[in-house]
Amino acid sequence: MSASSSAPQPVKLSLPLVYQQKLFEELRKEDELVILARGLGLMRLITNLLHSYDAAGNNLIVLVNAADRENAWIGEALAEHAAISMSPKARGLTVVNTDFTSVATREKMYAQGGIFSITSRILVVDLLTNLLNPETITGMIVLHAERIVATSLEAFILRIYRQKNKVGFLKAFSDNPDPFTVGFSPLATMMRNMFLRKASLWPRFHLQVAQSLEGKKKAEVIELEVPMTDSMREIQTAIMECVEISIHELKKENTGLEMDDWNLDSALTRNFDRMVRRQLEPNWHRVSWKTKQIAGDLTVLRGMLQSILALDAVSFLQQLDTIHAAHKPAPGSTRQTESPWLFSDAAQTIFETARQRVYYSKQKAGPNSTMESLKPVLEEQPKWAVLADVLEEIDRDLYFEPAVRDDSNGTILIMCADTDTCRQLRDYLQTMHIRPRTAKKVEEVYDPEEDKPSGAFLMRRKLRNYLNWKREFAQVNATLFSENQKALSGAIDPRLPQARGRGGAPANKRRRVRGSGGGVGSNPSRHENGSIVQHFEKPNEVADLMSEIQITEDDAGGQAAEEIITLATADPLEDMDDYYQLYEMQDLVVIHAYEGDQDEHVLEEVKPKYIIMYEPDTSFIRRVEVYRSSHNDRNVRVYFLYYGGSVEEQRYLSSVRREKDAFTKLIRERASMSIVMTTDSHGVEDPESAFLRTINTRIAGGGKLAKATAEPPRVVVDVREFRSSLPSLLHGRSMVIVPCMLTVGDYILSPTICVERKSVSDLISSFKDGRLYAQCETMFQHYRNPMLLIEFDQNKSFTLEPFADLSGSLRSVNPENAGANDLQSKIVLLTLAFPKLRIIWSSSPYETAEIFERLKAMEEEPDPIAAVRAGLGEGESLEDGVNEGKGAVNGGSTFNMEAQEMLGKVPGVTPKNIRNIIAEAENVREVANMEVEELGKLVGREAAGKIVEFFKKDVLEDYSG
């Protein structure tokens, strides 16, 4: 199947706009990297391109890096295109993932051809084992090109493809320009990873895009700036002040880092906290506890900035209560060990103002009364009233000025940020015309204000639920506090200065305070160390507030309760037409959350006449532009809501500016970029693989000549290891990678050297479940030089300190637990148990590849059949391991890996005897129902007793005991 078989076929395309047609023509002619501004219809372009190849019927196209949702979309689109074009040879999309598809089935499918979306782990193994011959592939299409870094699995796939196939096409797509602007000559580096020479950039300000979207068919846009309430503005300002305090503290603590972007404007961007964390991670073991605390605080504070605008007043107060409880100072803690923002006046403003938005305290009537009662305030979100006004305006327009009939459905589409906001708006729209009834019986007088939509009913219901939650929350809080006190009473932390007496400070260091009350404690809202005390309402205050809310809702809910009872007692199928009906599309109000490319589907299916953007989103605005420009006969009116002077507005403007700046940088780099030569049509060695292989350019004299005459070095790799970047780097050093399903070890470097690779997180879990000891035992049974490789992430600190239990938690403070969870001590115990075990410490996968190359220097090449045979039982066939090298990435050609892993955790089951059980039993249930005699024949009497005891154990009885 060569590229010549992909000749253009007479097909019908759905690319109505000029820039889409121009881009399609470019892609059919040559290989390139396409970076398209988000919202300009990238998925539509890809589906049309795939259909043009699918219609030919004799192509083998591989789609790389597609998500499940994108697979579903492309599959539907290809089926629709095939029906419209009436293409008899079109086959549609075949998804090959870990759920099904055995080795034999895949081999047969690849031979027949078609369009395949294959997960990266399956694809790389199929290419290495030649199950899918790279030379038979017509071309590859890569999605999310911004993720293709040098160590990624997708870059490994493209390298194998390009080394063996010089004529097949390769096209890459991305709608996120930001990653292409980070680092030194990032565009050239990314293109080298993908073996491409040309980049095609299509920002929103591209001349052809602008002409296509700004013609006569523009959508009517009404911009509505909604003013925030005074309380919301006050809280937002206070949160921003806390963010500023946190950033200032970070700068003060870490003077040696690059901090030009650490400012308040950058803090509004979506990934600011991740950017700060990324800079700190290489030195994470050196940074102070305070810095780690502040890095976490930034995430919390940025979430609060979003919540003040998105959540209603009651939900926001509830969120603040949980945040406050999580950040509450531990008993006996000092100011130095707490979050700095909690000591600021701004923090007090946040908590007090948020409470005042929900209720206020009022002194009870009476001359000598000192008790206070709580009165509801229940401030509504300003956007709610604006949304109700917009819907009323639409109704008026439809009634007084019936629109000319067009292809739109007349549906009202409301778009918002997430499903929580969707739920909030649905509840508001359902209850905005319900009026809570007061207890007073007065003569009814018409009040025009009562006809206005209101969220009073909804807010009262939320407040009642909040008060119930707060009562339970207070009880849990008190219980936890008492348990903490008990745990601390017998614990001594050597890292903290010893407390003297009850006060915690020496007598001569205590501050003397004039007047009543002690220290900062004169302010009842502060702890002794200065942090804010969590507010809990008094029971009598809550009872008054609860009774007031209950009165107003009892009568209102009575009628609804009667209707529910009537419906419950009646026959559900009787008079069905009275309760169920199909609504006309023009009567519907659809509330939907932004979902990226899926929003194009929503617009095409709903065909809305009115769109209300409850929250701003840059990409959705462009999707509306594309939708309106693509359909002459569909009129669209867009209402664009945003809070004026808010973080929401700033984020929207900064996202537009950031994307424009990113495309400007890319255009400049492309203009000055030299042509990247990544392939050679004469089939000589790939410079890319040479580049990856020669990280260390010093080659000993004569070493190169000796290597050229010898066979290429070979490494047998367990198929489960393809989650990591190490196989790709080994392949880049011109080693032959042989994927197999190994029982013993992860990498076999020679007949005597077996390596078990562990990342730090995997090492911790292996120690917890005892898996590592069993793995070391089996390695010593079959290999002379077993090795344990502990591999760190290259972007994180090269130390075990962050993983040791040095957090100051109650468990670590307790002397009884000292050393029990310490990782270093467990490694020492492992070396005592296995004195001949070699431990390799590697700072990154790059370093590991270099170590492996050195270890293999004077060794013989490993035998894949012998490697698979190691650890197999007597009755097992070698074909299981070798075939599973081709198919184990999707659970093995015969067995389910998840069930194997679950069975492996059962006491008495070892890596050596598990295969005997799997060969005999069909599933885990069958193993659980076996008796000791049956299992004894498979695993031995002792192990059988442990397995049966585990499955026969009564969990409820043990728990109650």
N, C-alpha and C positions, 0 to 999 in steps of 0.2 A: 504493500500500500504506500505509494509514493505521493509526493506533493502534487504530481501531475494529475492524480485522480480527483483532485478537488477543484475541477473546472467549474466555473459559474453555471448554475442551473436556473431555469426560469422560475423564480419564486416571488411571492408577494411579501413585501416587507412593511412593517408598521413604523416607519421613521418619517413622520410628516414634516419635521423641521429641517431647514437647510444645513445647519451645523451638524445634525445627526447623520444626514446623508453623506456629507463631506468626510466625516470621520469614518464612516463605514467603508467608503471607497479607499481611504488611506489604509485601513486595516486589511482589506482584501489584497492590497498590492504588496505590503511589506510588513516585516516584524517590527514591533515598536512597543514602548512603554507608554500607556495612555494615563495621564493624570487629569481627571475631570473634576470640576468643582462639585461639591456635594449638592444633590438635588436636581442635577441636570439630566437625569435619566440614564445612569450607567448600566443598570440591569436590563433595560429595554434594548440598549445597544448590544450587549453581550448575547441576549437571547436571539436577536435578529442575525447576528454573526454566526452563532451556532446553527441556526436553522438553515442558513445558506450552505453550510457544509453537510448538515444532516440530510438535506434534500437530494444530494448526490448519491447517497446510499452506499458508497464503497469507501468511506473514510473511517479511520480509527482516531478519534479525538479524545484526549484526556483532559478533564477539568480538574485543576489542582486548587486546594485551599478554600473550597466552598463550604459554607456552613449549612446545617440541615434546612434552615428556613429558605436559604437561597436555592438549595437543591429542589425544594418543593415548588418554588416560584418558576425556576427554569424548566422543570418537568412539565408544569401546566402550560407555560408559554409555548414550548416546543410542540406539544400536542395540539394547541389551538392554531399555531402557524401551519402545521401539517394539514389540518382540516381545511383551512382557508386556501392554502396554496394547492390543495389536492395533490400532494406529493406522495406517490405510492411507495417510494423507496425510503421515506423518512422512518426512523425507528424510535425517535424520542430519546430521553435521558435514562441511563441505567445507573443507579446509585450502588456502589460497592462499599459497604461499611462493615463494622464489627458485628452486626446483628445476625447476619447469615452469609451465604455464598461460600461454598467449599472450594478447595483448590481445583478439583476437576471441573466444577461448574465455571469458575473464573477463566480457566484455560480455554474452555469451549467458547465462552462469550467473547474473549479477546480475539479468537480466530475468526469469529463472524463479523467483527467490526461494529461500529456505532459510536455513540457519544457516552463516555463513562465519567462519572464523578467518583473518584476513589480517594478514600482517606489516606493521608500521607504515610502512615505506618504500614499499611497494606501495600501501597504503591512502591515504596522503596524496597521492600522485601521481594515483591514480584519482579522488579527490574533487576535486582542483584542475582536472583535465582534463575533469571531468564524465562520465568513463567510468562511474562510479558516482554517480548523482544523489542528493545527500543527502536530497532531499525524498521519495524512494521508500523510505528506510530506516525500518522499523518501530521499531527501537530499537537501542541499543548497550549492551553489557555489558563493563565494564572490569575486568580482573584486576590484581593488584599495584598497587592505588591509591596505595600509599605512594611509588611512583616517579614519580608525575605532578607534576613541578615545572613552573614557568612556562615554562621553556625546552625542555621535553621535546617529542619528536615527537608523543607521545600527547595532550598538551595542545593542540597545533596541530590535530590531528585533531578533537578535541572542539569547538574553537572554530569550525572550518569547519562541522561538523555542526549546532551550535546556531545559527549565523548564518542558515543556510538551512532548518533544520527546527526549528520551535518546538513541534511536537506529539509527536514521537517520544519514546519513553522513554529514560532513561539511568540505569543502575545501576552502582555501583562497589563493589568488594570488596577487603578486605585482612585478613590474619591477623597483621600485624606492627604493633603500636601505637606502637613506639618513635619512628619518624620523624615521627609526628603530634604529638610533644611537644617538638620542638627548634625554638627560635627564638621570635619574637614572634607571638602568636596563630596558631600553626601550623595548627590544625584549620580555622580560618576561611580561611586562605590556601589550603590544599589544596582545600577545598570550592569556593573561587572558581575555582581552576584547572580544576575538573571541572564547573563550572556546576550545582552541586547546593545545595539549601537545607537538607536534613535529614541528620543523622548518627545512625545506630543502633548503639549500643555493646553488645557482648555479652561481658563478661569471664566468667571461671570462677565468680566470686562473684555473678553475676547470679542473682536469686531463682529464676527459671524453670529456668535451667541447673542450679543446685544441686539443685533438687527432682527434676529428671529423672535426674540422675546419682547421687544419694545415696538412692535408694529401697531397696526390698527386694532388688533384683537387683545388689547391689554385688559386685565381684570380690574374691576372697580374696587379700589381699596379705601376704606374709611379708618383712619387712625384715631384711636381713643386713648388719650392719656388719663389714667385714673389716679387721682391724688391719694396718697396714703393718709391714714388717720394720724393724729399727733402721737398717739401711743406707739403705733407701728414705727413711725419715724424715730421716736426716742429710743426704742429697743434696737433698731437697726444701727443707729449711731453708737450706742453703747457696745454692741457686738463688734463693730468695726474698731472701736477703741481697744477692746480686749484682743483683737487680732493684732493690732499695732503693738500692744504691750508684749504679746507672745513673740512677734518677729524681732522686736528690740532685744528681748532676753536671749533669743537664739543667736543673734549677731554678737552679743556681748560674750556668750559662752564659747562661740566657735569662730575665732578671729582669723583662722588660717584658711577658710573656705571661700570659694567664689560666691559673693553675695550681692552682685549688682542687681539681680532680678528679685531679691528678697525685699519687696516693698508692698504697700497696700494695694496698688493697682494690679500687680501680679497675683496677689492673694485672691482676686475675684475670678481668676481663670479656673477652668474645670480641674486641672491636674496640678495645682500649686503644691498641695501637701505631698503628693507623690514625687514632685521634683525636689523638694527639700529632703525627703526621705532618701531619694536616690543619691543625693550628694553626701548624706551622712553615712550611708550603709558601708562604704569601704573602711570607715573608721568607727564603726558602730561599737566595737569593744572598747574604744578609747573615750567616747563621748560620755559626759556625765549623765547621771540618772535624771537630772533636771532637764537636760536637752531632750532625752527620750520622752519625757513626760510632755514637754511643750510640743514636740512633733505630733504626738497623739492629740493634744488639745486643739491644734490647728484644724485637724479633720472635723472635730466636734463643732468648733466655732463656725466653720464654713457651712456645715450642715444646718446650723441654727439660722444662718443668713438666708438659706433657701426656705427653711420651715416657716419663718415669720411671714413670708409672702404666700406660701402655698397652703399652710394649715389654718384652720379656724382658731379662734382665741382659746377655746377649751382644749383642743388637741395640742396646741402649742404649749400650754401650761402643763399638760400631762407629760409631754416630752421633756420639758425643763425639769420636772420632778425626777424623772428617771436619770437624767444627766447629772443632776445635783447629787442624787444618791450614789451614783457611780464614782463621783469625784469627792465624795465626803471624806474628810481626813480621818485616818485611822486613829484610835485612841492613843494618846501619848506622842503623836507625830508633831514635828516642828514645822515652822513656816518654810524651811529650806526643802522639805520633801513634798510640798504640795504644788498644785498648778498655780502659777503666778496670777492668772486672770481672776481667780476666785477671791483674791485679796483686794481687788480694785473696787472703787466706788461704782464703776460702770457695771460690774457684775451684780451689785445690789440693785442698780437701776433696772437691769434686765428682769430679775426675779420679781421685784415689787410691781413694776409696770405691767408685766404679763399677768400678775394676779389681779391688778386693778381693772384689766380689760374684761375679767370674768365676773368679779364681785367686789363689793367694797364693804367695809365695816361701819356700822352706825350704832350709836349709843341708844339703848332702850329707853323708852319714855319713863318718866318718874323722877322726882327731885333727888332721891338718894340712890338711884340705880347706877351701878358701875359696870354692869354687864353690857357687852356689845352683841349686836346681831348682824348677820351678813345679808346683804341685799344684792340680788343679781344685777349685773350690768350687761353682760353678754354682747360685747361689741362684735358686729358682723363684718365680714370681709368686704371692703369697698367694691370689689369687682362683682360681687353678687348682684348688687342693685343695678350696676351698669349692664350686666348680662340680662337681667330681667327687662330693662329698658330697651335693649337691642331686640330681644324677642318680641316685645310689644310693638316696636317700630316695624318689624318684619310682618307681623300680623296685620297692622294697619295698611301697609303697602299692598299686601296681597288682597285686602278687602276693598280698598278704595281705588287702587290702580292695578287691576289684574294684568299681569305681565303677558307679553306676547308669547304664545306657545312655542317652546323650543325643545331641544333634545334633553334638557336637564330634567331631573325628577322633581325639582322643587323641594328637596329635602334640606333641612338645616343641619349642618355638620359642625359640631363643637370639638375643637382639638385642644388637648392639654398635655402637660408634661408626663404624667404617669397615671397608673390605674387608681392610686389613692385619690388623686384629684378628680378623676372620672367618677369615683364613688361619691365623693363629696358633692359634686355638682348634680349628680342624679338625685341624691337625697334632698338637696336644696330645691330643685325644680319640682319635685314631687310634693313638697310641703310648703312652698312659698305662699300659697293662697290659704293655708289653714291658719286660723286665728286661735291662739290659746284663750280659753274663756276664764274670766276672773270670777272670784267667789262672790263678789258683790252683785246683788240683783238691783239694777237701776233701770230706769226707763231708757229704752234703746233710742239713741239719737244718731242719725246718719252722720258719719264722719268720713270725708273723702280720703283721709290718710289711711283708713283701714283697708281700702281697696288696693293700696299699693302692695306689691310683693314684699314679703319679709321673711327673714330666716329665724324669727323668734321661736317658732314651734321646734324647729330642728335644734337650735342652740340650747333650749331648755332640756330637751331629751339628752343631749350630749352632756350637759352639766350634771344631770341626775346620774348618768352612768359614771361620770368622772368622780363624783362624791362617793359612790359605792366602791369604786376602784381605790380611791385614796384611803378609805377606811381599812381595806384589806392590806394595802401597801404599808400603812403605818404599823399594822400588827407584824407583818413580815420584817419590817425594818427594826422594830424593837427586839424581836427574837434574834435576829442576826447580830445586833449590837451586844446583847447579853452573852451570846456564844463567843464572840470575839473577845470580850472582857475575860471570860473564863480561860480561853486559850492563852491569852497574853499573861494572865496572872502567874502561870508556871513557866513562862518562857523568858529567856534572856537573850537579847540580840547583842553580840559582841561589837557590832558595828555602830551601835547607838550609845551615847553616853549614859551612864547609869542614873536613873531617877533618884532623887533624894527626897524621901517622904512622899506625901500625896501630891504636892504641888508640881513636882517634876523639875524644879529648879532649885539651886542652893539658896539658903535663906538670905545670904548677903547679895544675891543677884536678883532677888524679886523686886519688881517695881512697886513703889509706894504710890497709891492713888488717893487723892483727896476726895472726900464726899462718899456717898453710899455706893455700894457695888465695888467690884474688884477689877482693876485693869481695863482691858478692852471690854470686859464683860459688862461694863456699864451700859453698853449698847446691846440690848437683848437679841439683836439679829446677828451677832458675831460670836464665834468661838473664842476661847482664850488666846489661840494663836493668830486670830484676826480673820479667819475665813468665815464665810457666811453660814449661819445655822439654817438647816432646812425647816421650812415652815409647815407645821401641821395644825389644822383647825381644831378648836375645842369641840367636844361632842355636842354640847348644847347649841353652839353656833351652827354646826352642820345640821342639827335637827331642825332649827328654825328655817334655814335655807331650803332644806329638803321638803319641809311641809309646804312652803310657799310654791315651790315648783310643782309639787304633787297636786295641789289644788287646781292649778291652771291647766293641768293636762288630763285630769280625770274625765271631765265632761267631754273634752274634745275627742278623747279616745273611745268614748262609750259607743258612739254610732258605728265606728269601725269594728269594734269588738262584736257587736250584734251581727254585722254582716258576715264576719268570719264564722261565727257559730252557725248561722243559717247555711252557709256554704258547706260547713263540715258535716252537718246532719243530712244534707240532701244527697241524692244520687249523683255522682260526678258526671255521668254520661247523659243525665236527663237535662233537657233544655240547654244543651251544649252551646248552641248558637248565641244564647244570651250572655255567655261568659267569655267565649273565645271568638275571635275574628281576625282576619288579615287586614292590616292597616294599609292604606294607600301610602306610597312613598312620600307624597307631598305633605302628609300629616305627621311625618316622623321627625323627631329630633335625635340625631345620632351623636353620642359622646364617645370620642375615641382618643387613645393616647398616641403620641408620636412614636412611630416604630421604624424610622429610617426608610429604607427603600420600599417597605410594605405600604407606606402611605400612598404610593402611586396606585396600588391596587385598590385602596379605599376610595380614592377619587374616581377611578374608572368604574367601580361597581356601584357606588352610591350616587354618582352624578349630581352632586349637591348644587343648589342655586345660591345658597347662602353659606358662607364659611365663617365661623367665629373662632379666631385664634385666641384662646383664653390666656395663653402664655406665648411669648415670642420664640420663634425657631427659624433660623436662617434658611436651612435646607428646605423646610416645608414651604416657605414663601416662594422659593424657586420652583418647587414641584407644582404649585398652583399656577405659576407663570407658564411653565411647560404645558400643563393641562389645558389652560385657556387658549394658548397659542396653537395647540394641536387640534382644537375642535372649534370650527367656525360657528357651529350652531348651538353652542352652550354658553349662556351668559352666567357670569359668576360675580357675586359681590362679597368682598372679604372685610370683616371687621377685625381690626388688629388692636388687642387690648394690652396695655402694659402700665405698670406703676411708675409714675413720673418721679425722677430723682432717686430711683431705687437701685439696688444691686442687680435686679433683673434687667433693667435698662442698660446698665453698664456692661453686664456680661454679654448682652446681645451685640452692643456696639463693638466691644473688644473682640468678639468672635469674628465679626465681619472684617475688622481691621487686621486681625491676625492672619486670616486666610488670604487677604489681599497682599499683605507683606510676604507671606510664604510663596505665593505665585510669582511675585516680583523678584524674589531671591532666585527662584528656580529659572526664571527667564534669563536672568543675568548669568547664572552659572552655565546654562546650556549654551549661551552665546560665546562663552570663553572656554568651553570644555573641548578637550581633544577627543578624537574619535576613539572609542574603546574597542580594541581588537580582541575579541574573546573567542572567535572560532576561525578555523582554517579549513577551506574546502578540500584541501589536499590530504586531510586526515592526519596531520602531524599532531604531536602532543599538545594538549590544551594548556595555554599559559595560565589559566585560572587555577588548575590543579597544581601546577608548578608553583604558583604564588603561595597557595595554602601550604604546600609541602615544605617550602624553603623559608619557614619562619626564622630558623637559624641558618644563615647563609654560609657558615663555615663548614666546609667539607674537607675531610682529611685527604692527603695526597693519595691518589690512586683509588680512593674509596668509590668514586663515581664510576670508574671503569669496571671495577669488580662487581658493582651492583648491576651494571648494564648486561653483563654476561650471565649472571645468576638469574634464577626464577624469581618473580616478584614475591615479596614477603606476604604471608597469609595469616589472617586472624579469624578464628572461629568465634562468632558472636551470638549470644542468646537473643532470640527475636524480641524479647521483652525489653531489651536494652535500646531499642530504636526510639524510645521516648527521649533519650538524651542526645546531645550533639557530638558525643565522642566517636561513634561509628563514622560520621561524616568527616571528622577531622583525620581519622585514621585513613580513610579512603583518599583524602586530600594529600596524604603523604605517600601516595602510590602503593598502598597495601591492598591486597585482595580481601574483601569482606565476604565471609561465608556465613550466612544466617542459618542457625539450626535451633531446634528446641532442646536446650541443655538442661539436664537434671542437676549437674554439678558445675558450679561456677557461672560467671557471666562472660568472661573472655578467656579463650584458650590461646596462649601465645606460642607454646611449643609443647612437645609430648610430656614435658615435666612441669611446665609453668601454667598454673590456673589462677585466675584473678577473680575475686568477688568484689564488685564495685558497689560502694554505698555513698549516697549523698548524706549530708549530716542528718536531715530529717528522717531518712530511711534507716540510718544507723540507730537513731533513738528508738524508733518503732521496733527494729530488729532485736534490740536489747530488751525491750518491754515484754515481747511475746516469746523470747528465748529462741527465735528462729536462727539467729546468728551462730549460736553454739552448735546447732545441728548442722548448719551449712559448713562450718569449719571441720567438723568431724568427717563429713562425707568427702570434703576436699582432701584431707589427709589420707583417706582410704584409697584414693585413686591417683594422686599426684605427689611427686616428690617435693615440689616447691610451691605450696599454696601461698597466696598473697591476699591480703585485705587492702583494697584501695579506698581511702577516705577522700572523697573529692568535694571541694568547696565551690561555691559559685564565684565566678571571676569578678562579679560586680559587688560582692559582699566581703566582709572582713575575713581574713584567713586566720581564724582563731576559734576555739571551742567555748570561749567565755560567754558569748551571748546565749549559748544553749545550756549552760550550767544553771542550776537553780540559785541565782544570786539576786533574786528579785525583791527580797525582803518580805515575801508573803508569810503567812502564819506558819505554813508547813516548813518553810526553810528556817524560820526563827526557832522552831521547837528543836531542842537538842536531840530528842529521840530520832528525828528524821535526818540528822546531819549525815551527809554522805550517801544516803539511800538513793537519791536521784541524781547524783553527780556523775556526769558522763565520763570524765577522766578516770574516776575510780573504777567504772565498769570496764573501760578499756584495759586498765591494769590487771583486773581480774581475768579478762580474756587472755592476755599474754601469759599469765601464770598458768592458766588451764592448757594453753597451747604454746609452749616455749619456742617452737620452731616456726611459728606463724610470722611471716614478714608483713609489716604494715607500711603501706606507701601513703604519704601525705601529699596531696596535690592541690595547688591553689586554684586551678582552673582546668577545664577540659583540654585547653591548648598544652598545658604543662603535662597532663596525663598522656597525650599523644606522643610527646617527646620522650617521656619515660618508657612507654611501650616500645618505641623504636630502639631505644638503647638496650632494653631487656632482650629484644629479639636479635640483637646484633650477631651473636656467636651461637645462636640456637638453631636446631632443626625446625622445619615447618610442621605445624600440627596436622593430625589426620582427623578430618571432620567425622568420619565414621567411628573412630575410637572415642572421640569427644562425646558423641551422642550415646555410645554404648556405656560410658561411665555412669554408674548409678542406676542402670536399667535392671529390672528383675529378670529371672530366668526365662519366663514365658513370653517376654515382650520382644516385639520385632523392631529391628533398626529402622524400618520404614516409618514407624510412628514419629521418631525424632527427626529424620531427614525430611519427611513430608511436612511435618509441622514447621520445619524451617520455612516452608512456603506458605503454610496456612495457619500457623499458630497465632498470628497477629489478630485473627478474627475468632479466637477461642479454640484453635486446633482443628485439624481436619475431622476429629471424631468427638473430642470431649469439650465440655464447657469449662472455661478457665475460672469463672466466678465460683462455680460449685466446687472446683478443686481447691481454690483458695480458702473457701469457707470450711471445707473438710479438713484442710491442713491445720486449722486452728484447734481442732478437737484433741484433747489429751490422748496420747497413745499413738497418734498418727504422725509418722515421720516422712520426710521426702523419699526415703527408701521403700517404705511399705505402702505408700499411698497409691502407687500404680497397681499393686495387686488388688486393692479394694476397688479402684476405678474399673479394672478389667472385669470384675465379678458383678458389681452392683450397678444398676441402671441409673439411680439417683440417690440423693442424700437421705431421702425418706426410707429407702430400702436398707441403707446402712444402719439407720437409727432403729429399725425393726429387727435386725439380726441378733441372734443369741451368741453367747460366748463361744460355743462349739463351732458355729459357722465361721465367725471371725478369726478364731484361733488357727484355723487352717491357712488363713491368708496372712496374718500379721504376728502370730505367736500368742501364747496363752496370756502372758502378762499385759501386753498391749491391748489385747481383746477385752480384758477385764476393765481397763481404764476407759475404753471407748464405750462399752455397754453401761458402765457406771455413770458416765457423763450424760448419755441420752436418757437414762432411766431416772435421773435426778428430778425430784419434785421441787421446782423453783419456788412455788408459793410457800411450801412448808419450810424451806431454808430461809426464806425472807422473813417469815413470821418468827422463826426461831432466832 
